[in-house]
């Protein structure tokens, strides 16, 4: 739910967005597991069962409690929203329960520490901080339920002196990255207004008319099927048209090709436009097998130096 409103300098995001903010870090892991939909469905069932059972045994328990926290970061109003899985009262203190599910059995799950599930612990810490910021007494608990045997592993969340600094750092990173993005989009727009450079020294016969017609169709959000013989210049003409529209409407372009040779042709066309001053960021996506630097693809940090 990460949403920027640039004109008002407002940012709306979730607790998950806060935790996920920042450059990618950690090792590459390729795992074979349950499908995400199956895993999510079972996880939701675990949540519901735990909440329903606790509601019957604890009258103070509330589930899915909405909470918000607002802060000012570099002139941006940042509003963070989330839902506390479970909230109960114990001796005048609100206890935040963050409920998670795991595929580990009791024997392995009971060995889990907060350091090994730091992102889950962060969620609970943030919810506790939000409540404390409202002048309420609160503490947190992380409850991990095994999907295999139903074992519940409870971890107490200690008070954190650095959670406010963490929150500020994460939100500052998001705001600064957005400001960089705004500057970049403005640079693209100004280039489009001035006129984008064409990849070649001159247009081929009929090529410029084709490109202009395609630009108008794309600008009006029309779907276009274009057919022309080999050597006509479809790649350069269509890319030029798409870039004009994308740069003026703050959009991205996805260029799909059927063969690697066609992909190379697109890359070459972009390189030629870059040499003429086009501001662009382009990424080519290939299959894992073709991208792998080893003879055998084993994407685990203990097996591959590039995955570590």
N, C-alpha and C positions, 0 to 999 in steps of 0.2 A: 504493500500500500504506500510505497514511497512516492510522494506527490510534491512537486515544486510549483509554486505560484510566483513566477519571477517578478511580475509587475508589482506585486504586493510584498515581495521578499518574505514569503511564507513557505515553510516546509512542514508537511504532515507525514509522519512515518510510524512504524510499529516498533515494538521492542525487539523483534527479530531483525528489523532493518538496522537498528543501533548496533546489535551484536555482530552482524555480518559486515558492517562498514569497515573500510580500510583495504589496503592492497592484499592480494591473495598471498597466503602464507601456509607453510606446512608441506608435507610430502604428498606425492601423487599415489593414490591407491585405486586399483582396479579390482572390484569385488563382485562376486556373483552372489546375489541375494534375492529375496522375494521382490516381486514387482512393487513399485512405489504405491500403486493404488491398493494392492492387497495389504501392504504394510501400514498404510494410512488408515484403512478400514479397521484393521485389528487394533491399532493404537487408539482410535476413537472409541472403540468398544470397551477397551480397558479403562479409559478415562470415565466413560459413562457409568460403568459398573462400580468403580471406586467412589464416584461422587454420590451415586444413589445409595450405596451402603452406608457411607459416612453421614448422609442426611438423616438416616434412620437412627443412628446412634448418637449424634451430636446436634442438638437443637440450634446451636449457634453457627453451624456450618452453612456457608453460602457458596454456590458454584458459579463459575463464569462471571466474576465480578469485574465490571469495566472500570478502568482507571486511566487517568490522563495526567501528563506532566508537561508544563510549558516553560521554556527557557529562551533567553535571547543570546544568539550566537552571531557575532560580527554583523549586527544590524538585521539579522533574519529572526523572525519569530518561529521557533521550532516547537511543534506540538507532537508529543510521543503518546501513542495510545496502545493499550493492551488489555488483555482479560486474564485475571487471576484464576487459575484452575479451581482452587479452593481457598476459602478464607474462613477461619474460625477464631473464636476468642478463648483465651486461656489465661486466667488470673489477671484480667484487665489488659492483656496484650493481644494484639491481632497476630495470628499466625498465618503466614502466606504458605500455601502448599502448591508447589510446582510438581505436577504429575507427569511422569514420562514412562514409556514402555520400552522393554528390551527383549531381544531374542536370546539372551543369556539365561542359563538355568541358575538355580540358587547357588550352587558351588562356586560359580564364576562371578555372579552378580554381587555376592556379599563381599568380594574383594575390591569392588569399585570404590574409589575415593573421589573427593571433590576435584582433585587435580586432574583426574582422568575424564571427568565430565564437566569441564570448566564452563562451556557455553550454557549448559543447562543450569548450572549454579548461578551464572551471571543473570539469567532471567529472574530467578528468585531474588537476587540481590537488588536488581533494578526495581522490582515491585515493592520490596521493603523500603527502599529509598524514596519512592514516590509517596508512599503512605506516611513515612516519617517527615517528609517535606510539608505535609499537610498538618503537622503537629500531632500525629498519632503515634502511639507506641506499637512497634511491630517487629517481628522477627520472621525468619524464613526456614522452610524445610523442603528438601528435594526428595520426592518419593518415586522410586523406580520400580515398576512392576514387571515381573518376568512374564512374557507371553507363553513361555514353555510350561512353567509349573505354578504360576500365580504368586510366587514369592515377592514380598514387598521389602525393598531395601531403602531404609530411611537415612538420609544424611542431613545433619543440622547445618544451617548456613551461618557462619560466624559474622559478626559485625565487620563491615569493611570501611576502612578510612579512605580508600582510594576510588570508591565507586563513583563519586561525583566527578573526580578528575577523569575517569574512564569515559563517563557519559559525555563530558565536555569535549574530550579529545575525539571521540567517534563522530559527534555531531559537527564539530569544526571541520573534520576531514570531508564530510559530505557537503557542507556549505562551500568550502574552498574548491572542491572538485566541480560543483555546479557553477560557480563563478568562472572557472576556467572554461567550462563548456559553453557558457553564455558568450564569452569573448570569442571562442572558436566559431560559434554559429554566426556571430556578427561578422567575422572576417569572411566566412563563406558567402554570406548574403551580399556583402559589399562587392565581392569578386563577381558574383552573378549579375549584379547591377551594372558593373563596369563591362562585363563580357568575358565569358570563360575562354581559355585558349583551346583551340582545336588541336587534335593530336598530330595532324599532318600539315604540310606546308600549304596545301590547297585542297579544295573539295573536288571530288570526282563528279562527273556528270550525273545529275539527279540526286546526288547524295545529300546536299544541303536542303533541298525541298523535302526529302523524306524525313530528315532529322527535325525540321521545323514542324511538319505535320504531326510527327510523333510527340513532340514537345506539347503541342496544343491538346492532343488527346490525353496525355498523361496529366496535364494541368487540370483537365476537366474530369479526372478520375475515370477515364474510359479504359476498358480492356482492349488491347490491340494485338492482332495477329498479323505479323509482317513477314512477307516472303520476297526474297531477292536472290539472284544467282551468286555463286561463289565469286569473291573478288569485287563485289559491289561496294563493300565498305560498311556492312551492317553493324559491326561491333563498334567502330568509332562513332558512327552516326547516332546509334541508339544510346550509347553511353553518354554522348554529348547532350542529347535531349533530356535524358533522365537526370543528369547532374544539374542542369539548369533548374528543373522543377524541384529537385531535392534541396538545393542550396537556398531557394527562395521560400520553401515551405518547412524548413528544418526537419528534413527526413533523411533516412538512410536508404541505400540501394543494395539489394541482394541480386547478384548476377549469377544465375545457375547455368552450368555448362555440362554437356553430355560426355565430353572427352577432356583429357588432360591437355591436349594440344590446343583446344579452344580456350581453356583456362589460361594457358600461357599467352594466348593472343590478347586476352583482356588485360592481363598484367602488363604486357608490353605497351598496350594503348595507354594505360594509366601512367606508366613511366614516362612516356613521351609528353603527356600533358603536364606532369610534374616538372619536367625540364623547362617547360614554358611558363612556370609560375603558378600552377594550380595547387591551392592548399587542400590536401586530402589525406585521409587516413584510410588505408585499405588493408584488408586481411584476407588471405587465401586459406580456405579450409579444405583439408584433404583427409583421406581415411587414416585411421590409426596405424594401419599396416604400412602405408606409404610415408607417414610422418615419423615413424619410429627410427631411432638412430642405431638400433641394434639388429642383429640377425634374427633374434627371437624376441617377440613382444611379451615381456613380463613386467607389467607396470606396478611394481612394488619397490619401496625404498631399499629393502634389504637385498634385492636382486638386480637393481639397475641404478647406476650412479646418477643418471639424469632424472630419475623419479624422486631422488632424495633431496 
